[in-house]
Amino acid sequence: MSFHGYGNRRIKLSLGRRGYITSGVLIQISEALHCKHSSFSLNPQQANSYLNTETQDQIMMTSKRFLSILKHASLRTFVRNVTTSWSPVGAAFNARQHRKLDLLGKNVGLFAVPELSSPEGFEVAQEKALRQTERLVERVCASRPGPQVVETFDQLSDSLCRVADLADFVKVAHPDAAYREAAEKTCIRIGTVVEKLNTNVDLCKSLKDLLDNKDIMDSLDPETRRVAELFMFDFEISGIHLDKEKRKKAVSLNVRLLDLNNEFLLGSHLPNKIEKRALPEHVRHCFSLDGNYIQVAGLHADSPDDLVREAAYKIFLYPNPDLLCCLDELLACRNELARLVGYQSFAHRALKGTMAKTPETVTEFLELLSEKLSDRAAKDFEMMKDMKTKLNPRNADLMPWDHPYYSGVLRAERYNIEPGLYSPFFSLGACMEGLNSLFSQLLGVSFQTEQPEKGEVWCEDVRKLAVVHETEGLLGYIYCDFFHRPDKPNQDCHFTIRGGRRLQNGQYQLPVVVLMLSLPPPSSSAPALLTPGMMENLFHEMGHAMHSMLGRTRYQHVTGTRCSTDFAEVPSILMEYFASDYRVVNQFARHYQTGQPLPKSMVSRLCESKKVCGAADTQLQVFYAALDQIYHGKPQNRSTTEILKETQEKFYGLPYVPNTAWQLRFSHLIGYGAKYYSYLLSRAVASMVWRQCFLKNPFDREMGERYRREMLAHGGGKEPMLMVKGMLQKTPSVEDLVDALVADLNPDFESFLMDSE
């Protein structure tokens, strides 16, 4: 049984924490480093000289002030002499939140869960869920084969998820350490219970008796059959069908993997340190100082200094022997567990139930895409090399640390994309107004702001949205935790707090989700202003939220984003296409002071700039996805670094740098093991849906209804490729998917549509 869904995007590590990994490794940096135009090298034979790796407002107005009263809301906005007028949703997000001081009101608890009015309430909620779990286990074990078995399993999943998913969010997002600690303990406790349920023979037998009864299975509706099969898959990957000794081995491997996953995640995010004297004085200030050491916590990919980027790359990616051993053991454990429970490899196990279905299909997709990108990517790299030669003629070889920087330089030179020029048009309120307008026209859905009750939210600037359909009424709730704050994970995420499902009384359990972003807060003189990238990320995450809101599955186990990873990203990536269409942007992008619309030429430049070096950027993603597949395929009698070097030579276009181990920073190996390709495949599907269904008219209500009916409504309750077929009216081939990605690099037909208007 899996109490976490398949498609939730979650933070696996609190990136705000710092630690150190002890090591005796010190690296001799050559004297060439002290020459501004020279490269430097990390000499492993003199590796005990220098480097050690250690663990580790409102809008200000001059004359006028008005009070915008929303449903259950107390918000204030100050307005200048401007022509801009915001809808209630826009006004709510362009204002600073002011809650009335409520000393007498009852604390309703986080997400209106009464037990969670204090950290201690997690234990109460947890025990309540576990008591219900015991009753449901007894009920299902006593049941005869029939649909009630699946319904009881789903109630069991829902009982655990409603506490575990909430705790999973709170442990990384709540500003109060006491809440985070209590939530962490709850996650561990419920996780332990789930592991026991996954090896409960009697529980499994009740489900197997149903699956083995052909007559009853044939009488079930397709969603119920699929959910029954998914629950059985959860049992099988835990080794429930094995004999006692092998089952014990499977449990042992699962426990060991939990430790290895955490160890690798922690190590992949920790900085490296190097003695100050190893770096030239003129670049030391670019890094964090820690006594006599310089701390390198990232690749500094945006630095205009070639030497800074090179030093960061070679130091940050220098191999850590302990972490290399951890990765080796992790991959070996995954392979052993997969083979123990009956799969050829971990990749075969991970891809069951996905759009791709098998590693062979993924490899075919990646190899064909690489082949079709090859010439374009080579031209992109040549353009970057020419630019580097122009800016630094004494050191013109293009290296991996140059790719992000020089592709950005080329975009800026050609299209002058300065985020500061766009931000005044992308106030948070304007963007939310745009989303509200788009969903209203496309899906008949609108947002209504609600004032949270006392204790319902974890931070005063969290907004609560009710999602309402024009005929169906309330669909669910979105809590918007949008603004940066200390110790908040700096990552955009969608969390399912409560999944939707059909209740026995005929009503629907409304879904509840959180969208977490890290946007700049409003100031005393301006609302929150978003860069184009932030605006696109907001649209992306809202795609996940609407997937959760519009799903109307019978079972919580497959609600919303609880579907295969390579399908879960389709709705969110599709929203990026809407965010890049001038006809959509023109409906909301207005200067927060003057009300002036964003010029069409600026939108066109922004869209075209994304295609500069697009082939090289996509080729890099192909390399990452291919490496992930190889690591999780048939075991190789080579080191992970040797595999990295060979894969980089085949699938990228820039050389491997000796004495580096980029794979140790590839944290996606944990959460997306064997499924990193999902981003590329999802983008391919989203591209096909956009071009075929929405390019001609992004507000086409008929297409919007088809999109909900065929793709959003089913969550994970239907085979993902069947949902794609329903939307596109055909099953796309691997070549169709590759061609869709390549077509995104061409001049867009949309530009001709816009020019003809």
Protein Blocks (a to p, Z undefined) as FASTA:
>chain_A
ZZbdfkbccdfbdfkbccddddfbdcdddfklmpmkbccdddfklmmmmbccdddedjdd
fkbccddddehiacdddddddfbdcdfklmmmmpccdddddfkbccebghhiaklmpfkl
mmmmmmmmmmmmmmmmmmmmmpccdfklmmmmmmmmmmmmmmmmmmmmmmmmpmblklmm
mmmmmmmmmmmmmmmmmmmmklmmmmmmmmmmmklmmmpcfklmmmmmmmmmmmmmnopm
pcfklmmmmmmmmmmmmmmmmmmmmmmmpccdddfklpcfklmmmpccehjaccdfbeol
mbcblklmmmmmmmmmpccfklmmmmmmmmmmmmmmmmmnopablklmmmgoianlpakl
mmmmmmmmmmmmmmmmmmmmmmmmmmmmmmmmmlmcccfklmmmmmmmmmmmmnopafkl
mmmmmcfklmmmmmmmmmmmmnopacddddddehkambfkbccdddddfklopabdcddd
fbgcehiacbdddddfbdcdddfkopacddddddddddddddfkbccdddfklmmmmmmm
mmmmmmmmmpccfbfklgcjlccfklmmmmmmmmmmmmmpmklmmmmmccfklopacdfk
lmmmmmmmmmgoklmmmmmmmmmmmmmmmmmmccdfbdfklmmmmmmmmmmmbdcdehia
fklmmmmlmmmgoilmmmmmmmmmmmmmmmmmmmmpmklmklmmmmmmmmmmnmmmbcfk
lmmmmmnopacdfklmmmmmmmmmpccfklmmmmmZZ
